Amino acid sequence: MARDVAGTAAGEGAQAVGVVAGAGEGAVAVGGAGRAAALSGAPFVGRVRDLVLSLQHPLTYTLGERREKAERNLLASDAELRALGVELHHTERGSDVTFHGPWQAVLYPVLSLRALGLGTWRYVEGLESAMIQVAALHGVSARPGDPGETRVWVGNCKIGAIEVRISSGFTCHGLAFNIDPDLGYFEHIVPCGIAGKGVTSLRREVGGGELPADGVIHDQLVQCLATTLGFTNVEFKDDSERGDLIGVAATQS
């Protein structure tokens, strides 16, 4: 039985790796290693504080708002899901059925596109660009999807997914970038409803090369996304400041 996740980005059981929050001329990010970063230099001031949640989920399949189609692309029965130890959640985002799990970096931006001066497609292109930039940092050549495909690919294999929801100009949900998840879980779905194409990860593409810790890659995603959206400075802070920063964000939102 699927459970609804309404009005929440992360769902139950998510492990927070980072948070970005911004107001006025600056923003704040809690980094993957329990750090915080101040982002500044964005060309806008005096607006509600933005958030970007950076995290990893437990084993989860999520179904988008097109429920009937998404359920057809979920190939596992309830009994198989229980045997796999995977939870199933309905969400309010677009797209189809997706997998989330450990060693997959997930960013959930909660941003005012109006204040940023961005339209939907420019925002989606920013999400794509962040993943493509991070892949390039590790020697992997990724590309955006074909017209109408809001995903990131290495050859014919998907390395990053994008599922967004925009309401009254504010975003929720976001991107999922495969660092080194167990790709076997994708065999039980038609990922994003696209048949006949594979799924890959940064680890698979790098092969025997070294990768930094997950938290470093989370931070790289946050930094690349911040730069793409117009911030020019990132200043990391200590973990002890995390609670105060999140509290201020909640107060101003």
C-alpha positions in Angstrom: 0.0 0.0 0.0 1.4 3.4 -1.0 1.4 6.3 1.4 0.8 9.8 0.3 3.6 12.4 0.8 1.6 15.7 0.5 3.2 19.0 1.3 6.6 17.5 2.2 9.7 17.3 0.1 11.7 14.7 1.8 9.1 12.2 3.0 9.6 9.9 5.9 13.0 8.4 6.8 15.1 10.8 4.7 18.6 11.5 5.9 19.4 15.2 5.6 22.9 15.8 4.2 22.6 19.5 3.5 20.4 22.5 3.5 20.7 25.8 1.6 18.8 28.8 2.8 18.9 32.3 1.5 17.4 35.7 2.2 18.2 39.1 0.9 21.8 39.1 -0.4 22.9 35.8 1.1 22.0 32.2 1.6 23.1 29.4 3.8 23.9 25.7 3.1 24.4 22.9 5.6 27.0 20.8 3.8 27.3 17.1 3.4 29.9 16.7 6.2 27.7 18.5 8.7 28.9 21.9 7.6 27.1 25.1 6.6 27.8 27.4 3.7 26.8 31.0 3.2 26.0 31.9 -0.4 25.9 35.5 -1.5 26.0 37.7 -4.5 22.7 36.8 -6.0 21.2 39.7 -8.0 18.1 40.1 -5.9 17.3 41.4 -2.4 14.6 41.6 0.2 12.7 38.4 -0.4 11.5 35.3 1.5 14.3 32.9 2.4 14.9 30.1 0.0 15.8 26.5 0.9 17.5 23.6 -0.8 17.4 20.3 1.0 20.3 18.0 0.2 19.7 14.4 1.4 19.6 10.7 0.8 16.5 8.6 1.1 16.1 5.0 2.4 15.0 2.5 -0.3 11.9 4.2 -1.8 9.9 4.1 -5.0 7.9 7.3 -5.6 4.9 7.7 -8.0 4.2 11.1 -9.6 0.8 12.8 -10.0 0.0 10.8 -13.1 -0.9 7.9 -10.9 -2.4 5.4 -13.3 0.6 5.6 -15.7 3.1 5.5 -12.9 1.5 2.5 -11.3 1.8 0.6 -14.7 5.5 1.4 -14.8 6.0 -0.1 -11.3 6.8 -3.7 -12.1 7.0 -5.1 -8.6 4.0 -6.4 -6.6 3.3 -5.4 -3.0 4.8 -8.8 -1.9 7.9 -8.1 -4.0 8.2 -4.6 -2.5 8.1 -6.1 1.0 10.7 -8.6 0.1 12.9 -5.9 -1.4 12.5 -3.7 1.7 11.4 -0.8 -0.5 8.7 1.7 0.6 6.2 3.1 -1.9 5.1 6.7 -1.8 2.7 8.8 -3.8 3.9 12.4 -4.4 2.5 15.6 -5.9 5.4 16.1 -8.3 5.3 15.6 -12.1 7.0 12.7 -13.9 6.4 9.0 -13.5 7.9 6.4 -11.2 11.4 6.8 -9.7 13.7 5.1 -7.3 15.5 6.8 -4.4 18.0 5.1 -2.1 21.4 5.3 -0.3 24.3 6.7 -2.3 22.0 8.8 -4.5 22.2 12.5 -3.9 18.8 14.3 -3.8 18.3 18.0 -3.9 14.9 19.6 -3.1 15.0 23.3 -3.9 12.2 25.4 -2.3 12.7 28.6 -4.2 10.7 31.6 -5.5 11.2 31.5 -9.3 9.6 34.9 -9.5 12.1 36.5 -7.2 14.9 34.7 -9.1 13.5 35.9 -12.4 13.4 32.4 -13.8 10.8 30.6 -15.9 10.1 26.9 -15.5 12.3 25.7 -18.3 15.3 27.9 -17.3 15.0 26.5 -13.8 14.9 22.9 -15.0 17.9 23.7 -17.2 19.7 24.9 -14.1 19.0 21.6 -12.4 20.3 19.7 -15.4 23.4 21.9 -15.6 24.3 21.3 -11.9 24.4 17.5 -12.5 26.3 17.8 -15.7 28.9 20.1 -14.1 29.4 17.7 -11.2 29.7 14.7 -13.6 32.4 16.7 -15.5 34.3 17.3 -12.2 34.9 13.6 -12.1 35.7 13.1 -15.7 32.3 12.0 -16.9 30.7 13.6 -20.0 27.0 13.9 -19.3 24.3 15.6 -21.4 20.8 16.9 -21.0 18.0 14.8 -22.4 16.4 15.2 -25.8 13.8 17.9 -26.3 11.0 17.3 -23.8 13.2 15.0 -21.6 14.1 16.7 -18.3 16.9 14.3 -17.3 20.6 13.9 -17.5 22.3 11.1 -19.5 25.6 9.5 -20.1 25.2 8.0 -23.6 21.9 6.1 -23.5 21.9 5.7 -19.7 20.3 8.0 -17.2 22.5 9.3 -14.4 20.2 12.0 -13.1 16.5 12.5 -12.8 14.4 15.7 -12.4 11.0 15.8 -10.9 9.6 19.2 -10.0 6.4 20.8 -8.8 5.8 24.5 -9.0 2.9 26.1 -7.2 2.3 29.9 -7.0 5.8 30.4 -8.4 7.5 28.3 -5.7 9.4 25.1 -6.4 9.4 21.8 -4.5 10.9 18.4 -5.2 13.9 18.6 -7.5 16.8 16.3 -8.7 18.3 12.9 -8.0 21.9 12.2 -9.0 23.2 8.6 -8.9 26.5 8.5 -7.1 26.7 4.8 -6.4 23.2 3.4 -5.6 22.4 -0.3 -6.2 21.2 -0.1 -9.8 19.4 -3.4 -9.4 16.5 -1.6 -7.8 15.8 0.2 -11.2 15.0 -3.2 -12.7 11.7 -3.3 -10.9 10.4 -0.1 -12.5 10.4 1.6 -15.9 12.5 4.6 -14.7 10.6 7.8 -15.3 8.4 5.9 -17.7 11.1 5.7 -20.4 11.4 2.1 -21.7 14.4 0.7 -23.5 17.1 2.9 -21.9 19.5 2.1 -19.1 20.5 3.7 -15.8 24.0 4.4 -14.7 25.9 6.0 -11.8 28.9 8.1 -11.3 30.7 5.1 -9.8 30.0 3.0 -12.8 31.2 5.7 -15.2 34.4 6.4 -13.3 35.1 2.7 -13.1 38.3 2.0 -11.0 38.9 5.7 -10.4 38.5 7.3 -7.0 35.5 9.2 -5.9 35.3 11.5 -2.8 32.9 10.9 0.0 29.2 11.3 -0.7 29.1 14.5 1.3 31.7 16.1 -1.0 29.6 15.3 -4.0 26.5 16.7 -2.3 28.4 19.9 -1.6 29.5 20.0 -5.3 25.9 19.8 -6.4 24.8 22.5 -4.0 27.6 24.8 -5.2 27.0 24.2 -8.9 23.3 24.8 -8.5 23.9 28.0 -6.4 26.3 29.3 -9.1 23.9 28.5 -11.9 21.1 30.4 -10.1 23.2 33.5 -9.7 25.0 33.2 -6.4 28.7 34.1 -6.5 30.1 33.2 -3.1 30.0 30.1 -0.9 31.3 30.3 2.7 31.0 27.1 4.8 30.2 27.4 8.5 30.3 25.0 11.4 27.7 22.4 12.1 26.9 24.1 15.4 25.2 26.9 13.4 22.8 24.6 11.6 19.9 24.9 14.0 20.0 28.7 14.2 20.1 28.9 10.4 17.2 26.6 9.8 15.2 28.4 12.6 15.7 31.8 10.9 14.6 30.3 7.6 11.4 28.9 9.2 10.7 32.3 10.9 11.0 34.3 7.7 9.1 31.9 5.4 
